[in-house]
Amino acid sequence: MKPRSKLHIGAFNVRTLCQIGQQASLARTLESHTIDVCCVSETRIQDPSVVIHLTSPRQDEEPARYTLRVSGDAMASSRELAGVGIALSMRAEQALLEWIHVNSRLCAVRLNG
């Protein structure tokens, strides 16, 4: 990413990303708001090693692609409401320097630029 280039940042409580269609819905929302970096909460995904590739289906154009990195802990919650993550556009993913997984409630990224 070039220094001084605009970066759109957002945050969503997604409630869950485990149900069918929720991940595509998130990708569509990020695309429609042109968000590059989005912090998401209550993903209910507890595996911190997983990287999810989100795709926003489009009829006539190349689909928008995002990468979701989650920070969870299988022992964090019996109700499985925990789990946070950061969704990155392809532009932000290319600028990714460091992914910092802390626990099921906290994570961070460091970007170049």
N, CA, C and O atoms as a DFTB+ gen file, in Angstrom:
452 C
 N C O
     1  1       0.843      -1.165       0.000
     2  2       0.000       0.000       0.000
     3  2       0.895       1.237       0.000
     4  3       1.901       1.289       0.708
     5  1       0.525       2.206      -0.785
     6  2       1.309       3.431      -0.860
     7  2       1.097       4.270       0.394
     8  3      -0.009       4.317       0.933
     9  1       2.156       4.935       0.862
    10  2       1.965       5.872       1.971
    11  2       0.972       6.956       1.558
    12  3       0.956       7.390       0.406
    13  1       0.177       7.371       2.474
    14  2      -0.837       8.408       2.272
    15  2      -2.015       7.969       1.401
    16  3      -2.825       8.809       1.009
    17  1      -2.127       6.696       1.094
    18  2      -3.307       6.249       0.355
    19  2      -4.448       6.048       1.352
    20  3      -4.226       5.687       2.508
    21  1      -5.662       6.289       0.883
    22  2      -6.822       6.162       1.766
    23  2      -7.069       4.697       2.110
    24  3      -6.962       3.808       1.265
    25  1      -7.397       4.483       3.357
    26  2      -7.710       3.153       3.848
    27  2      -9.038       3.255       4.581
    28  3      -9.163       4.021       5.536
    29  1     -10.018       2.496       4.146
    30  2     -11.331       2.524       4.785
    31  2     -11.401       1.420       5.834
    32  3     -11.151       0.250       5.545
    33  1     -11.746       1.817       7.058
    34  2     -11.766       0.895       8.194
    35  2     -13.174       0.833       8.762
    36  3     -13.862       1.850       8.849
    37  1     -13.600      -0.363       9.148
    38  2     -14.925      -0.534       9.728
    39  2     -14.901      -1.565      10.837
    40  3     -13.889      -2.224      11.077
    41  1     -16.035      -1.692      11.508
    42  2     -16.194      -2.696      12.564
    43  2     -17.635      -3.194      12.549
    44  3     -18.570      -2.401      12.439
    45  1     -17.809      -4.500      12.660
    46  2     -19.138      -5.101      12.656
    47  2     -19.225      -6.174      13.730
    48  3     -18.263      -6.900      13.981
    49  1     -20.393      -6.264      14.361
    50  2     -20.716      -7.410      15.193
    51  2     -21.485      -8.352      14.277
    52  3     -22.656      -8.113      13.982
    53  1     -20.842      -9.411      13.831
    54  2     -21.446     -10.285      12.828
    55  2     -22.357     -11.351      13.430
    56  3     -23.073     -12.030      12.694
    57  1     -22.346     -11.508      14.734
    58  2     -23.169     -12.473      15.471
    59  2     -22.766     -13.922      15.217
    60  3     -22.709     -14.708      16.163
    61  1     -22.493     -14.290      14.001
    62  2     -21.940     -15.611      13.686
    63  2     -21.479     -15.624      12.240
    64  3     -22.056     -14.951      11.386
    65  1     -20.459     -16.378      11.980
    66  2     -20.040     -16.612      10.598
    67  2     -20.090     -18.102      10.285
    68  3     -19.530     -18.557       9.288
    69  1     -20.770     -18.861      11.152
    70  2     -20.852     -20.306      10.974
    71  2     -22.065     -20.732      10.156
    72  3     -22.083     -21.842       9.624
    73  1     -23.072     -19.882      10.044
    74  2     -24.275     -20.232       9.295
    75  2     -24.048     -20.055       7.796
    76  3     -23.237     -19.233       7.368
    77  1     -24.764     -20.824       7.025
    78  2     -24.646     -20.776       5.568
    79  2     -25.000     -19.382       5.068
    80  3     -26.032     -18.823       5.437
    81  1     -24.148     -18.834       4.238
    82  2     -24.401     -17.536       3.621
    83  2     -23.882     -16.340       4.393
    84  3     -23.811     -15.243       3.840
    85  1     -23.517     -16.516       5.654
    86  2     -23.057     -15.384       6.459
    87  2     -21.725     -14.830       5.964
    88  3     -21.525     -13.615       5.964
    89  1     -20.824     -15.691       5.550
    90  2     -19.520     -15.227       5.078
    91  2     -19.650     -14.471       3.761
    92  3     -18.986     -13.454       3.565
    93  1     -20.498     -14.957       2.858
    94  2     -20.734     -14.250       1.591
    95  2     -21.426     -12.920       1.847
    96  3     -21.144     -11.928       1.175
    97  1     -22.326     -12.899       2.814
    98  2     -23.019     -11.659       3.171
    99  2     -22.042     -10.623       3.717
   100  3     -22.146      -9.438       3.400
   101  1     -21.100     -11.067       4.532
   102  2     -20.079     -10.155       5.054
   103  2     -19.238      -9.593       3.911
   104  3     -18.966      -8.394       3.877
   105  1     -18.829     -10.441       2.983
   106  2     -18.031      -9.982       1.837
   107  2     -18.805      -8.963       1.007
   108  3     -18.235      -7.967       0.561
   109  1     -20.089      -9.202       0.795
   110  2     -20.937      -8.257       0.045
   111  2     -21.021      -6.918       0.753
   112  3     -20.943      -5.869       0.115
   113  1     -21.179      -6.949       2.065
   114  2     -21.268      -5.717       2.854
   115  2     -19.961      -4.938       2.796
   116  3     -19.969      -3.722       2.606
   117  1     -18.850      -5.627       2.958
   118  2     -17.546      -4.966       2.903
   119  2     -17.324      -4.332       1.535
   120  3     -16.815      -3.217       1.430
   121  1     -17.708      -5.047       0.501
   122  2     -17.544      -4.532      -0.855
   123  2     -18.426      -3.307      -1.098
   124  3     -17.975      -2.324      -1.687
   125  1     -19.660      -3.361      -0.655
   126  2     -20.587      -2.248      -0.915
   127  2     -20.174      -0.973      -0.190
   128  3     -20.497       0.126      -0.639
   129  1     -19.468      -1.110       0.918
   130  2     -18.996       0.057       1.666
   131  2     -17.521       0.359       1.390
   132  3     -16.935       1.231       2.033
   133  1     -16.931      -0.346       0.453
   134  2     -15.510      -0.222       0.080
   135  2     -14.578      -0.216       1.299
   136  3     -13.707       0.644       1.426
   137  1     -14.777      -1.177       2.177
   138  2     -13.978      -1.289       3.396
   139  2     -12.740      -2.137       3.115
   140  3     -12.834      -3.216       2.530
   141  1     -11.583      -1.638       3.538
   142  2     -10.323      -2.357       3.357
   143  2      -9.964      -3.211       4.570
   144  3      -9.467      -4.327       4.423
   145  1     -10.215      -2.688       5.759
   146  2      -9.916      -3.400       7.006
   147  2     -11.163      -3.350       7.874
   148  3     -11.682      -2.271       8.161
   149  1     -11.643      -4.513       8.291
   150  2     -12.855      -4.548       9.112
   151  2     -12.642      -5.467      10.311
   152  3     -12.298      -6.639      10.158
   153  1     -12.850      -4.921      11.492
   154  2     -12.789      -5.702      12.720
   155  2     -14.162      -6.330      12.928
   156  3     -15.173      -5.628      12.898
   157  1     -14.209      -7.627      13.136
   158  2     -15.483      -8.316      13.332
   159  2     -15.486      -8.996      14.698
   160  3     -14.469      -9.523      15.149
   161  1     -16.645      -8.975      15.343
   162  2     -16.770      -9.597      16.663
   163  2     -17.857     -10.658      16.635
   164  3     -18.720     -10.663      15.757
   165  1     -17.802     -11.557      17.614
   166  2     -18.724     -12.681      17.759
   167  2     -18.757     -13.566      16.520
   168  3     -19.830     -13.925      16.034
   169  1     -17.585     -13.914      16.017
   170  2     -17.522     -14.770      14.831
   171  2     -17.948     -16.198      15.139
   172  3     -18.431     -16.910      14.258
   173  1     -17.771     -16.619      16.389
   174  2     -18.028     -17.981      16.853
   175  2     -17.096     -18.999      16.200
   176  3     -17.333     -20.204      16.273
   177  1     -16.052     -18.514      15.570
   178  2     -15.023     -19.395      15.010
   179  2     -13.879     -19.393      16.013
   180  3     -13.296     -18.346      16.294
   181  1     -13.560     -20.554      16.547
   182  2     -12.628     -20.610      17.664
   183  2     -11.224     -21.078      17.300
   184  3     -10.368     -21.162      18.181
   185  1     -10.963     -21.383      16.045
   186  2      -9.647     -21.873      15.650
   187  2      -8.773     -20.717      15.178
   188  3      -9.008     -20.184      14.094
   189  1      -7.766     -20.311      15.965
   190  2      -6.947     -19.154      15.594
   191  2      -6.022     -19.400      14.406
   192  3      -5.446     -18.454      13.870
   193  1      -5.873     -20.644      13.992
   194  2      -4.976     -20.929      12.872
   195  2      -5.678     -20.816      11.521
   196  3      -5.034     -20.900      10.475
   197  1      -6.992     -20.627      11.541
   198  2      -7.753     -20.628      10.296
   199  2      -7.706     -19.261       9.610
   200  3      -7.807     -18.219      10.258
   201  1      -7.551     -19.291       8.296
   202  2      -7.662     -18.097       7.463
   203  2      -8.773     -18.389       6.465
   204  3      -8.679     -19.339       5.687
   205  1      -9.815     -17.582       6.485
   206  2     -10.982     -17.811       5.638
   207  2     -10.949     -16.847       4.466
   208  3     -10.738     -15.647       4.638
   209  1     -11.159     -17.382       3.285
   210  2     -11.209     -16.543       2.087
   211  2     -12.672     -16.252       1.777
   212  3     -13.442     -17.154       1.448
   213  1     -13.041     -14.981       1.885
   214  2     -14.412     -14.546       1.631
   215  2     -14.527     -14.074       0.189
   216  3     -13.636     -13.398      -0.326
   217  1     -15.623     -14.432      -0.455
   218  2     -15.865     -14.000      -1.828
   219  2     -17.269     -13.448      -1.925
   220  3     -18.230     -14.065      -1.465
   221  1     -17.376     -12.280      -2.529
   222  2     -18.673     -11.662      -2.766
   223  2     -19.108     -12.010      -4.183
   224  3     -18.513     -11.523      -5.145
   225  1     -20.131     -12.842      -4.328
   226  2     -20.541     -13.247      -5.676
   227  2     -21.129     -12.076      -6.463
   228  3     -21.977     -11.339      -5.959
   229  1     -20.670     -11.917      -7.701
   230  2     -21.201     -10.885      -8.593
   231  2     -21.493     -11.525      -9.941
   232  3     -20.768     -12.411     -10.393
   233  1     -22.551     -11.072     -10.567
   234  2     -22.969     -11.643     -11.843
   235  2     -22.040     -11.263     -12.990
   236  3     -21.619     -12.128     -13.758
   237  1     -21.720      -9.985     -13.112
   238  2     -21.073      -9.490     -14.314
   239  2     -19.614      -9.088     -14.146
   240  3     -18.969      -8.712     -15.125
   241  1     -19.081      -9.157     -12.941
   242  2     -17.717      -8.700     -12.702
   243  2     -16.934      -9.740     -11.909
   244  3     -17.480     -10.738     -11.440
   245  1     -15.654      -9.474     -11.777
   246  2     -14.790     -10.298     -10.932
   247  2     -15.281     -10.184      -9.486
   248  3     -15.535      -9.073      -9.020
   249  1     -15.422     -11.295      -8.768
   250  2     -15.901     -11.209      -7.385
   251  2     -14.905     -10.497      -6.473
   252  3     -13.691     -10.612      -6.642
   253  1     -15.439      -9.767      -5.516
   254  2     -14.589      -9.116      -4.518
   255  2     -14.064     -10.192      -3.577
   256  3     -14.806     -11.087      -3.171
   257  1     -12.807     -10.105      -3.239
   258  2     -12.191     -11.111      -2.379
   259  2     -11.621     -10.451      -1.125
   260  3     -10.995      -9.392      -1.178
   261  1     -11.859     -11.108      -0.012
   262  2     -11.359     -10.654       1.278
   263  2     -10.760     -11.847       2.002
   264  3     -11.107     -12.996       1.730
   265  1      -9.862     -11.558       2.921
   266  2      -9.281     -12.589       3.770
   267  2      -9.689     -12.287       5.203
   268  3      -9.525     -11.163       5.678
   269  1     -10.219     -13.287       5.889
   270  2     -10.624     -13.126       7.282
   271  2      -9.693     -13.949       8.156
   272  3      -9.584     -15.164       7.996
   273  1      -9.028     -13.280       9.072
   274  2      -8.176     -13.950      10.055
   275  2      -8.906     -13.870      11.390
   276  3      -9.333     -12.793      11.805
   277  1      -9.046     -15.007      12.058
   278  2      -9.802     -15.036      13.307
   279  2      -8.889     -15.325      14.485
   280  3      -7.861     -15.990      14.355
   281  1      -9.290     -14.808      15.633
   282  2      -8.565     -15.010      16.875
   283  2      -9.550     -15.600      17.867
   284  3     -10.414     -14.892      18.385
   285  1      -9.428     -16.863      18.128
   286  2     -10.359     -17.524      19.028
   287  2      -9.631     -18.428      19.994
   288  3      -8.407     -18.556      19.952
   289  1     -10.395     -19.046      20.855
   290  2      -9.860     -19.970      21.841
   291  2     -10.948     -20.991      22.128
   292  3     -12.027     -20.630      22.599
   293  1     -10.682     -22.242      21.855
   294  2     -11.683     -23.288      22.024
   295  2     -12.200     -23.378      23.455
   296  3     -13.326     -23.825      23.673
   297  1     -11.403     -22.966      24.427
   298  2     -11.811     -23.040      25.826
   299  2     -12.390     -21.715      26.334
   300  3     -12.691     -21.596      27.522
   301  1     -12.550     -20.730      25.467
   302  2     -12.915     -19.379      25.893
   303  2     -14.323     -19.269      26.438
   304  3     -14.552     -18.562      27.419
   305  1     -15.252     -19.944      25.832
   306  2     -16.636     -19.738      26.226
   307  2     -17.443     -20.995      25.962
   308  3     -17.351     -21.590      24.889
   309  1     -18.222     -21.389      26.931
   310  2     -19.067     -22.555      26.726
   311  2     -20.206     -22.236      25.762
   312  3     -20.720     -23.136      25.097
   313  1     -20.605     -20.975      25.679
   314  2     -21.677     -20.581      24.756
   315  2     -21.145     -20.268      23.365
   316  3     -21.931     -20.049      22.444
   317  1     -19.850     -20.244      23.196
   318  2     -19.201     -20.009      21.911
   319  2     -19.573     -18.672      21.286
   320  3     -19.665     -18.571      20.062
   321  1     -19.790     -17.645      22.099
   322  2     -20.093     -16.316      21.577
   323  2     -18.828     -15.548      21.251
   324  3     -18.866     -14.527      20.564
   325  1     -17.724     -16.039      21.743
   326  2     -16.465     -15.324      21.555
   327  2     -15.944     -15.518      20.141
   328  3     -16.537     -16.216      19.319
   329  1     -14.850     -14.893      19.898
   330  2     -14.201     -14.993      18.604
   331  2     -14.246     -13.659      17.891
   332  3     -15.320     -13.135      17.595
   333  1     -13.089     -13.121      17.622
   334  2     -12.992     -11.864      16.886
   335  2     -12.093     -12.111      15.682
   336  3     -11.399     -13.125      15.605
   337  1     -12.116     -11.187      14.761
   338  2     -11.277     -11.340      13.585
   339  2     -11.120     -10.031      12.850
   340  3     -11.721      -9.016      13.203
   341  1     -10.305     -10.078      11.829
   342  2     -10.081      -8.912      10.987
   343  2     -10.173      -9.364       9.539
   344  3      -9.453     -10.264       9.106
   345  1     -11.071      -8.723       8.799
   346  2     -11.227      -8.990       7.370
   347  2     -10.411      -7.958       6.604
   348  3     -10.504      -6.758       6.863
   349  1      -9.617      -8.436       5.667
   350  2      -8.740      -7.564       4.887
   351  2      -9.070      -7.678       3.404
   352  3      -9.257      -8.776       2.881
   353  1      -9.137      -6.538       2.737
   354  2      -9.277      -6.549       1.281
   355  2      -7.968      -7.056       0.691
   356  3      -6.972      -7.171       1.403
   357  1      -7.962      -7.355      -0.580
   358  2      -6.726      -7.834      -1.212
   359  2      -5.624      -6.776      -1.126
   360  3      -4.450      -7.110      -0.965
   361  1      -6.002      -5.518      -1.231
   362  2      -5.025      -4.425      -1.125
   363  2      -4.411      -4.393       0.277
   364  3      -3.197      -4.243       0.419
   365  1      -5.241      -4.532       1.306
   366  2      -4.746      -4.544       2.685
   367  2      -3.955      -5.819       2.966
   368  3      -2.961      -5.784       3.691
   369  1      -4.384      -6.934       2.402
   370  2      -3.675      -8.204       2.595
   371  2      -2.247      -8.119       2.053
   372  3      -1.325      -8.676       2.649
   373  1      -2.063      -7.432       0.940
   374  2      -0.728      -7.272       0.370
   375  2       0.163      -6.408       1.260
   376  3       1.387      -6.531       1.224
   377  1      -0.449      -5.535       2.056
   378  2       0.310      -4.653       2.944
   379  2       0.506      -5.255       4.337
   380  3       1.130      -4.632       5.195
   381  1      -0.018      -6.454       4.566
   382  2       0.055      -7.089       5.885
   383  2       1.499      -7.404       6.267
   384  3       2.206      -8.114       5.552
   385  1       1.917      -6.866       7.402
   386  2       3.244      -7.159       7.946
   387  2       3.171      -8.190       9.061
   388  3       4.015      -9.081       9.155
   389  1       2.148      -8.059       9.907
   390  2       2.076      -8.932      11.079
   391  2       0.630      -9.133      11.506
   392  3      -0.154      -8.186      11.573
   393  1       0.293     -10.387      11.793
   394  2      -1.001     -10.761      12.361
   395  2      -0.740     -11.110      13.817
   396  3       0.069     -11.987      14.116
   397  1      -1.428     -10.421      14.724
   398  2      -1.194     -10.607      16.154
   399  2      -2.447     -11.213      16.787
   400  3      -3.451     -10.527      16.980
   401  1      -2.375     -12.497      17.103
   402  2      -3.470     -13.214      17.761
   403  2      -3.207     -13.163      19.258
   404  3      -2.184     -13.664      19.726
   405  1      -4.127     -12.559      20.018
   406  2      -3.947     -12.456      21.466
   407  2      -4.821     -13.484      22.173
   408  3      -4.309     -14.372      22.855
   409  1      -6.129     -13.368      22.015
   410  2      -7.062     -14.323      22.609
   411  2      -8.396     -14.233      21.871
   412  3      -8.460     -13.666      20.780
   413  1      -9.453     -14.784      22.449
   414  2     -10.745     -14.801      21.758
   415  2     -11.441     -13.444      21.750
   416  3     -12.503     -13.300      21.145
   417  1     -10.865     -12.463      22.403
   418  2     -11.456     -11.123      22.451
   419  2     -10.560     -10.037      21.868
   420  3     -10.975      -8.882      21.770
   421  1      -9.347     -10.388      21.483
   422  2      -8.409      -9.353      21.047
   423  2      -7.449      -9.883      19.984
   424  3      -6.877     -10.964      20.118
   425  1      -7.290      -9.091      18.927
   426  2      -6.308      -9.381      17.884
   427  2      -5.941      -8.066      17.202
   428  3      -6.605      -7.049      17.404
   429  1      -4.897      -8.090      16.406
   430  2      -4.446      -6.869      15.730
   431  2      -3.694      -7.238      14.461
   432  3      -3.250      -8.373      14.290
   433  1      -3.560      -6.262      13.581
   434  2      -2.716      -6.411      12.398
   435  2      -1.808      -5.201      12.297
   436  3      -2.135      -4.110      12.763
   437  1      -0.662      -5.422      11.677
   438  2       0.250      -4.322      11.358
   439  2       0.377      -4.292       9.850
   440  3       0.682      -5.304       9.218
   441  1       0.139      -3.109       9.272
   442  2       0.177      -2.962       7.823
   443  2       1.314      -2.056       7.403
   444  3       1.690      -1.137       8.131
   445  1       1.853      -2.313       6.245
   446  2       2.902      -1.483       5.669
   447  2       2.259      -0.313       4.929
   448  3       1.295      -0.493       4.185
   449  1       2.798       0.876       5.138
   450  2       2.302       2.015       4.357
   451  2       1.743       3.121       5.141
   452  3       1.302       4.120       4.572
